Amino acid sequence: MANKNACPVCGQIDQAQNVPAILIQGTSSGVYAGPTSGLTMSGGKLGTSFGTAFVAGTSRTELARVLTPRAKPKEEKIQSAPAILLVIVGSILITVGSCSMGNSNGPGGVLLALGFILAVIGLGIGYTEQSSKKDEYQKRNAEALAAWEKEMEIYNRLYYCFRDNICYDPETGEFRPLMQTWQLMQK
């Protein structure tokens, strides 16, 4: 009886492995913390130095790197450049106006008032854009997340055959060369 996860090219399973398992096995993380020492040269004289080091990192095999899935999409936030700019400029004017309020001939009061007006206008524009685009952004974020979840569903069932250098979906029988694995997830 044939194995349902067998490679569609060679028909064997002995050189095939689940893609997420390859990613896990091909990824390692480590931390080194401890004393260090070294030689130094200064003014023609040789000396020693001592200290401590902390190094952390992750490494991946080339195969694991190629088979790493696309990251989960970040939620897109509504940002209004004009609103942000008005709030920043307003805040600067409020700060400058507050600092110059002690000078009776200075423009402190005008700058303070202008800063508050600009900041309030900026906040109003930001609130209006938040309200008007909220549904649009929620829909786009939901669509992006749903597409990613579908890709991950397919990704989690993919296999790689070391003998034939292909990735395949045992459920559909589709296969692609290693460097075109992403095409299997585009449904």
C-alpha positions in Angstrom: 0.0 0.0 0.0 1.4 3.4 -1.0 2.0 6.0 1.6 -0.3 9.0 1.1 2.6 11.4 1.9 5.0 9.8 -0.7 6.8 12.0 -3.2 4.8 12.4 -6.4 8.0 12.2 -8.5 9.8 9.2 -7.0 6.9 7.6 -5.2 9.0 7.1 -2.1 8.7 8.5 1.5 12.2 7.6 2.8 13.7 11.0 1.6 10.7 13.1 2.3 10.1 15.2 5.4 7.3 17.6 6.5 8.4 21.2 5.8 7.6 22.7 9.2 9.7 19.9 10.8 12.6 20.9 8.5 12.3 24.5 9.7 12.3 23.5 13.3 15.3 21.1 12.9 17.2 23.6 10.8 16.8 26.5 13.3 18.9 26.9 16.4 19.2 29.7 19.0 21.8 30.2 21.6 23.1 32.5 24.3 26.6 32.9 25.5 27.3 34.9 28.6 30.6 34.8 30.4 34.0 36.1 30.9 36.2 37.2 28.1 39.9 38.1 27.8 42.2 39.4 25.2 45.6 40.9 24.4 46.0 44.6 23.7 48.8 46.6 22.3 49.4 50.2 23.3 52.4 52.4 22.9 54.4 49.4 21.8 53.6 47.5 25.0 51.6 44.3 25.2 48.9 44.0 27.8 45.8 42.0 28.7 42.2 42.9 29.0 39.3 41.2 30.8 35.6 41.7 30.7 32.3 39.9 30.2 30.3 39.3 27.1 26.6 38.5 26.3 25.8 37.3 22.8 22.5 35.9 21.6 21.5 34.8 18.2 19.6 32.5 15.9 21.0 30.6 12.9 19.2 28.6 10.2 20.4 26.1 7.6 20.0 27.3 4.0 17.1 24.8 3.5 15.3 26.1 6.6 15.8 29.7 5.4 14.3 28.9 2.0 11.4 27.1 3.6 10.6 29.8 6.2 7.0 30.9 5.7 5.9 34.5 5.3 5.5 36.3 8.6 2.0 36.9 10.0 0.8 40.3 8.6 0.9 43.1 11.0 -2.3 45.0 11.6 -2.3 48.1 9.4 -3.1 51.2 11.4 -4.8 54.4 10.3 -2.3 57.2 10.2 -2.9 60.7 9.0 0.3 62.6 8.2 -1.4 66.0 8.1 -3.0 65.3 11.5 0.2 64.1 13.0 2.1 67.2 11.6 -0.5 69.6 13.0 -0.3 68.0 16.5 3.5 68.2 16.5 3.7 71.8 15.3 0.9 72.7 17.7 2.8 71.0 20.6 6.0 72.9 19.6 4.2 76.2 19.6 2.6 75.5 22.9 6.0 74.7 24.4 7.6 77.8 22.9 4.6 80.0 23.9 4.7 78.7 27.5 8.4 79.4 27.8 8.0 82.9 26.6 4.9 83.9 28.7 7.1 85.6 31.3 8.2 88.2 28.8 5.5 90.9 28.6 6.5 92.0 25.1 6.9 88.5 23.7 4.6 86.6 21.5 4.0 83.9 24.1 0.2 84.2 24.3 -0.2 84.2 20.5 2.0 81.2 20.1 0.2 79.4 22.9 -3.2 80.1 21.4 -2.0 79.2 17.9 -0.4 76.0 19.2 -3.7 74.9 20.9 -5.7 75.7 17.8 -3.4 73.7 15.5 -3.3 70.8 18.0 -7.1 70.7 18.3 -7.4 70.8 14.5 -4.9 68.0 14.1 -6.7 65.9 16.6 -10.0 66.6 14.9 -8.6 65.6 11.5 -7.2 62.4 13.0 -10.5 61.5 14.7 -12.4 62.1 11.5 -10.1 59.9 9.5 -10.2 57.2 12.1 -14.0 57.2 12.0 -14.3 57.3 8.2 -11.6 54.7 7.4 -12.1 52.3 10.3 -14.3 49.8 8.4 -12.0 49.9 5.3 -8.9 49.1 7.5 -10.7 46.4 9.4 -11.7 44.7 6.2 -8.2 44.9 4.7 -6.6 43.6 7.9 -9.2 40.7 8.1 -8.5 39.8 4.4 -4.7 39.8 4.9 -5.0 37.7 8.0 -7.4 35.2 6.3 -5.0 34.9 3.3 -2.1 34.3 5.6 -4.0 31.7 7.6 -4.9 29.8 4.4 -1.2 29.9 3.3 -0.2 28.5 6.7 -2.8 25.7 6.4 -1.2 24.7 3.1 2.3 25.2 4.4 1.8 23.0 7.4 0.9 20.0 5.2 3.8 20.5 2.7 6.6 18.0 2.3 10.1 18.3 0.9 11.8 15.4 -1.0 15.5 15.5 -0.6 16.0 13.1 -3.4 14.1 15.1 -6.0 14.6 18.6 -4.5 10.9 19.4 -4.7 8.2 20.5 -2.3 4.8 19.0 -2.7 1.3 19.0 -1.2 0.3 15.4 -0.6 -3.4 16.5 -0.4 -3.5 17.9 -3.9 -0.5 16.1 -5.5 0.9 19.5 -6.7 4.7 19.9 -6.6 7.3 22.6 -7.4 11.0 22.9 -7.4 12.4 24.0 -4.0 12.8 27.7 -5.0 9.2 27.9 -6.1 7.6 26.4 -3.0 5.7 29.7 -2.4 3.7 29.0 -5.5 2.1 26.0 -3.8 0.6 28.3 -1.2 -0.9 30.8 -3.6 -4.5 29.6 -3.7 
